[in-house]
């Protein structure tokens, strides 16, 4: 179903086709010479960004971020939407299966100021697609700052594994889609011809966004390593406390076990000072152990 026909004032036109039905395929083939298989690629889920050369021109399948995606979406289909762009002589045709708000905003913003050339129009459209990835990157940066606060302030002893996994997975998917879009653009370089600077501008936009995601990923890896180190330190502190208690109680346990044996000839067992001597001996060993660990600095709080 052709939902919008945007005719440009210059020497080309832009036609937008949303949710084409099977009965529309024959019309699209006859009227616009669009290969049916490529139109189906725009509709079926699962296709990654790609470029194909056609007899009538060029076909570019791209993916843009879907702002309606849920916060826990970690799949390509959940985080992004497909947009098929057919670039033909004096005509650009976009085909998609869902409503794309960024495409409508692009048409409204440039309604009276569209580029004068077909490559310029393709450049602005692709740049709009690429810049949709800024929104999820800003959200991921906010999530990273939350992780950083939790780890450095030690307000959370254990990070949620689901939270960590979703964060890393979303970064991976967004990086992959940016890279796939860049590869598709590279294969489409024949179309740009003498307008190579426009293609270079798109590559730079992708590189900047990719760098921000890569920087987030690298910083999070370091932060997570610090988190593991802090947890290991906590475990060492617990083991230290257990070691202190076990060492203090060890001689006391030995003395009580020794005098708990059922023998008549134990030292001091039949004397009046035997109990007092045993208690003093136990207290002596306790103070010796406490003095030793205090001298080693085990009782001093860590900075």
C-alpha positions in Angstrom: 0.0 0.0 0.0 1.5 3.3 -1.1 1.0 5.6 1.9 2.7 8.7 0.8 4.0 10.1 -2.5 6.4 12.9 -1.9 7.2 14.7 -5.1 10.3 16.9 -4.9 10.5 20.2 -6.6 13.8 19.4 -8.3 14.6 16.7 -10.8 13.7 13.6 -8.8 10.9 12.3 -6.6 10.6 10.4 -3.4 7.9 7.7 -3.0 7.3 6.1 0.4 5.6 2.7 0.5 4.5 1.4 3.9 3.2 -2.2 4.5 2.9 -3.3 0.9 0.5 -6.2 0.5 1.0 -9.2 -1.8 -1.5 -7.7 -4.2 0.7 -4.6 -4.5 3.8 -6.5 -5.6 2.7 -6.8 -9.2 1.8 -3.1 -9.3 5.2 -2.2 -7.8 6.9 -4.3 -10.4 5.1 -2.8 -13.3 4.9 0.8 -12.2 8.3 1.2 -10.5 10.2 -1.8 -11.8 11.0 -3.1 -8.3 12.1 -6.7 -8.1 9.6 -8.7 -6.1 12.3 -10.6 -4.1 13.9 -7.3 -2.9 10.5 -5.9 -1.9 10.0 -9.0 0.2 13.4 -8.5 1.8 12.1 -5.2 3.0 9.1 -6.8 4.7 10.4 -10.1 6.1 12.1 -10.0 9.4 15.7 -11.1 10.0 17.5 -9.5 7.1 20.7 -7.5 7.9 21.8 -4.3 6.1 23.0 -5.1 2.6 23.5 -3.6 -0.9 22.4 -5.1 -4.2 22.9 -3.7 -7.7 19.8 -3.7 -9.9 19.4 -3.2 -13.6 17.3 -0.1 -12.8 19.6 1.2 -10.2 20.7 0.4 -6.6 19.0 -1.3 -3.6 20.1 -0.5 -0.1 18.6 -2.3 2.9 19.4 -0.4 6.1 18.4 -0.7 9.8 17.5 2.1 12.1 17.0 2.1 15.9 13.5 1.5 17.0 12.6 4.0 19.8 9.6 1.9 20.7 11.8 -1.1 21.7 11.7 -2.3 25.3 14.6 -1.6 27.7 15.3 -5.3 27.9 15.3 -6.0 24.1 18.5 -7.6 23.0 17.8 -8.8 19.5 18.3 -7.2 16.2 14.6 -7.3 15.3 13.6 -5.9 18.7 16.1 -3.0 18.7 16.0 -1.9 15.1 13.6 -1.5 12.1 14.3 -2.2 8.5 14.1 0.3 5.7 14.6 -0.6 2.0 15.8 2.2 -0.2 15.6 1.8 -4.0 17.7 4.4 -5.8 16.7 4.7 -9.4 17.1 7.3 -12.1 15.4 10.5 -10.9 13.6 8.5 -8.2 14.0 7.3 -4.6 11.6 4.7 -3.3 11.5 3.7 0.4 9.7 0.5 1.5 9.1 -0.6 5.1 6.7 -2.8 7.0 6.3 -0.6 10.1 5.6 3.1 10.7 8.9 4.9 10.9 8.5 8.1 12.8 12.0 9.3 12.0 11.2 9.1 8.3 8.0 11.1 8.7 10.0 13.7 10.7 12.6 13.8 8.0 9.9 14.6 5.4 8.3 17.3 7.6 11.6 19.0 8.4 12.9 19.0 4.8 9.5 19.7 3.2 10.6 23.0 1.8 14.3 22.4 1.7 15.1 19.1 0.1 18.6 18.6 -1.4 18.8 19.5 -5.0 20.5 16.3 -6.2 19.5 12.6 -5.9 22.8 11.7 -4.1 22.2 14.6 -1.7 18.8 13.3 -0.9 20.1 9.8 -0.3 22.8 11.3 1.9 20.3 13.1 4.1 18.1 10.1 4.3 21.0 7.7 5.3 22.3 10.3 7.8 18.8 10.4 9.4 18.9 6.6 9.7 22.4 6.6 11.3 21.6 9.4 13.8 18.7 7.3 15.2 21.4 5.4 17.1 22.2 8.5 19.2 19.2 7.9 21.4 20.1 4.3 22.6 23.8 5.4 23.0 22.7 8.2 25.4 20.6 5.7 27.3 23.5 3.2 27.5 25.7 6.0 28.8 23.2 6.7 31.5 23.1 3.0 32.4 26.9 3.0 32.6 26.9 5.9 35.0 24.5 4.0 37.2 26.8 1.0 37.1 29.7 3.2 37.9 27.9 4.8 40.9 26.9 1.4 42.3 30.4 0.0 42.0 32.5 3.0 43.2 30.1 3.9 46.0 29.8 0.2 47.0 26.1 0.8 47.5 25.4 -2.6 45.8 27.3 -5.7 46.8 26.0 -7.8 43.8 25.2 -6.5 40.3 22.3 -8.2 38.6 23.5 -10.7 36.0 20.5 -9.9 33.8 21.3 -6.2 34.0 24.9 -6.7 33.0 24.0 -9.1 30.2 21.4 -6.8 28.7 23.8 -3.9 28.8 26.6 -5.8 27.0 24.3 -7.4 24.5 22.6 -4.1 23.5 26.1 -2.6 22.9 27.0 -5.6 20.8 23.8 -5.4 18.6 24.1 -1.6 18.1 27.7 -1.9 17.1 27.0 -4.7 14.7 24.2 -2.8 13.0 26.3 0.3 12.6 29.1 -1.8 11.1 26.7 -3.6 8.8 25.2 -0.2 7.6 28.8 1.0 6.9 29.6 -2.1 4.9 26.4 -1.7 2.9 27.3 1.9 2.2 30.8 0.9 1.1 29.4 -1.6 -1.5 27.1 1.2 -2.7 30.0 3.6 -3.5 29.4 3.2 -7.2 26.2 5.2 -6.8 27.9 8.2 -5.2 30.3 8.7 -8.1 31.6 12.3 -8.0 29.8 12.8 -4.7 32.3 10.7 -2.7 32.5 13.4 0.0 28.8 12.6 0.9 29.7 9.0 1.4 32.7 9.9 3.5 30.5 12.1 5.7 28.2 9.1 6.4 31.2 7.0 7.3 32.5 9.6 9.7 29.1 9.7 11.4 29.1 6.0 11.8 32.7 6.0 13.0 31.8 8.5 15.7 28.8 6.6 17.0 30.8 3.3 16.8 33.6 4.9 18.8 31.2 6.0 21.5 29.8 2.4 21.8 33.3 0.9 21.7 34.4 3.4 24.5 31.4 2.4 26.6 32.2 -1.3 26.1 35.8 -0.8 27.0 35.1 1.3 30.1 32.5 -1.2 31.3 35.0 -4.0 31.0 37.4 -2.1 33.2 34.6 -1.2 35.6 33.4 -4.8 35.8 37.0 -6.0 36.4 37.1 -3.4 39.3 33.8 -4.8 40.6 35.2 -8.3 40.6 38.4 -7.1 42.4 36.3 -5.4 45.1 34.2 -8.5 45.6 37.4 -10.6 45.9 38.7 -8.1 48.5 35.5 -8.5 50.4 35.9 -12.3 50.3 39.5 -11.9 51.6 38.2 -9.8 54.5 35.7 -12.4 55.4 38.4 -15.1 55.2 40.6 -13.0 57.4 38.0 -12.6 60.1 37.3 -16.4 60.0 41.1 -17.0 60.3 41.4 -14.7 63.3 38.5 -16.5 65.1 39.8 -19.9 64.2 43.3 -19.1 65.4 42.1 -17.7 68.7 39.9 -20.6 69.4 42.4 -23.3 68.3 44.5 -23.3 71.5 41.3 -23.0 73.6 39.8 -26.0 71.8 43.0 -28.0 72.3 43.2 -27.3 76.0 39.5 -28.0 76.6 39.7 -31.2 74.5 42.9 -32.3 76.4 41.4 -31.9 79.8 38.1 -33.5 78.6 39.8 -36.9 78.1 38.7 -39.6 80.5 42.1 -40.3 82.2 43.0 -40.1 85.9 46.6 -38.9 85.5 46.2 -35.6 83.7 48.3 -32.7 85.0 46.6 -30.7 87.8 43.3 -32.6 87.5 43.2 -33.5 91.2 44.6 -30.2 92.5 42.7 -27.2 93.8 44.4 -24.7 91.5 44.0 -26.8 88.3 40.9 -25.1 87.1 42.3 -21.6 87.7 45.5 -22.5 86.0 43.7 -23.8 83.0 41.6 -20.7 82.7 44.6 -18.5 83.0 46.4 -20.5 80.3 43.4 -20.1 78.0 43.2 -16.4 78.6 47.0 -16.1 78.0 46.8 -17.8 74.6 43.8 -15.6 73.7 45.7 -12.4 74.5 48.8 -13.6 72.7 46.7 -14.3 69.5 45.0 -10.9 69.7 48.3 -9.1 70.3 49.9 -10.9 67.3 47.0 -10.1 64.8 46.9 -6.5 66.1 50.6 -6.1 65.5 50.1 -7.4 62.0 47.5 -4.8 61.4 44.6 -7.1 60.8 42.3 -5.2 63.1 42.9 -1.8 61.5 40.1 -0.7 59.1 41.0 -0.5 55.4 40.9 2.9 53.8 
